Amino acid sequence: MGQRPSEETELVATRVPTAVSRQLEAMAGAEKRAISSLARAIIENFFYVGLPPQMRTALEEDEKRLGMNRRDYINHLLFERMRAIEKRGSTPKTRK
């Protein structure tokens, strides 16, 4: 996800709630990366940057089929994942 020398970029400034800013700082610190690097990764993930084209197309088509915007679609996917975790039970399976 790093910037390539030939890649054009733009500076985007925004305000976020203090609580979100603190979480961003904490997560960036835990990952030993700059806050701007983490913010960029989050934005790129929102737009499916780096996913194979077939995967991106399938997700975008599913999003349209469900009539959801991107934020609602991601929340829907997280909710479905939570339901799968609850269905599995409270004891996590360990990988070896």
N, C-alpha and C positions, 0 to 999 in steps of 0.2 A: 504494500500500500504506500510505500515511500514515493516521494516525488522524484520523477525522472528528470534529467537536465532539460529535455526538450518539452516537458509538460508545462502547459500554461496553467497558472493558478490565479485565483483572485482572493483578496482579503475580504472576509465577511465578518463583521462585528455584530454581536447581539448581546442582549442582556438576559440573564437567567436568574431565577430565584436563588437567594443565598444558600439555601439548603441543597439545591442541585449543584451549585458551584463547589460547595464543600465535598459533596460526594464525588464529583469529577476530580477534584484535587486529590482526594484520598485514593481513588482508584488508579489515577495516574502514578501516584507515589508508590502504590503497591506493585504496579507493573514496571516501575523504574523507567518511566517515559515522560516526556513533556505533556503538559495539559493540552496544548494545541495539537499534538500528535494523536492523543486519545480522542479529542473532539473531532478531528478529521476522520479517524477510523469509524467513529459512531455515525457520522454523516454519510460516509461512503457505504457503510453497511445498510443504512436506510434505503439507499438507492441500488442495492445489490451489486455494487462495484466489486469485481474480482470473482463473481460467481460465473460458472460456465454459462454460455448463452442459452443452452437448452433449459437449464435450471431457472435462470432469470425469466425466460419466456413462460415457463410453466407456472411460476409463482405469480407473474403479472396477469396471466390469463385466469388463474384461480381467483385472484383478487377482484378482477372485473366480473367474473361469473357470480361471485358472492355479493357484488355491488358495494364493496367496501373501499374506503380510501386507504392509503398505505398504513397510516397509524392504527386504524381500526383493524386492519388485516394482521399486522404484527401482534397486536393485543389478542386477537382471535387465536393466532398460532400459539402464543404463550399460554392462553387459557386452555386450549386443547392439550398442550403438553402437561399442564398442571393436572388436568383430569386423568391423563394416562398415569401420572405418578401416583395420584390418589388411588386409582384402580389397582395398581401394582401392590400397594400396601406401604406401610410406613418404614419397613425395613429395606434399606437400599441394597441392591445386588452389588457385590464387589467383583471387579474385573481382575483377572490374573494374567 
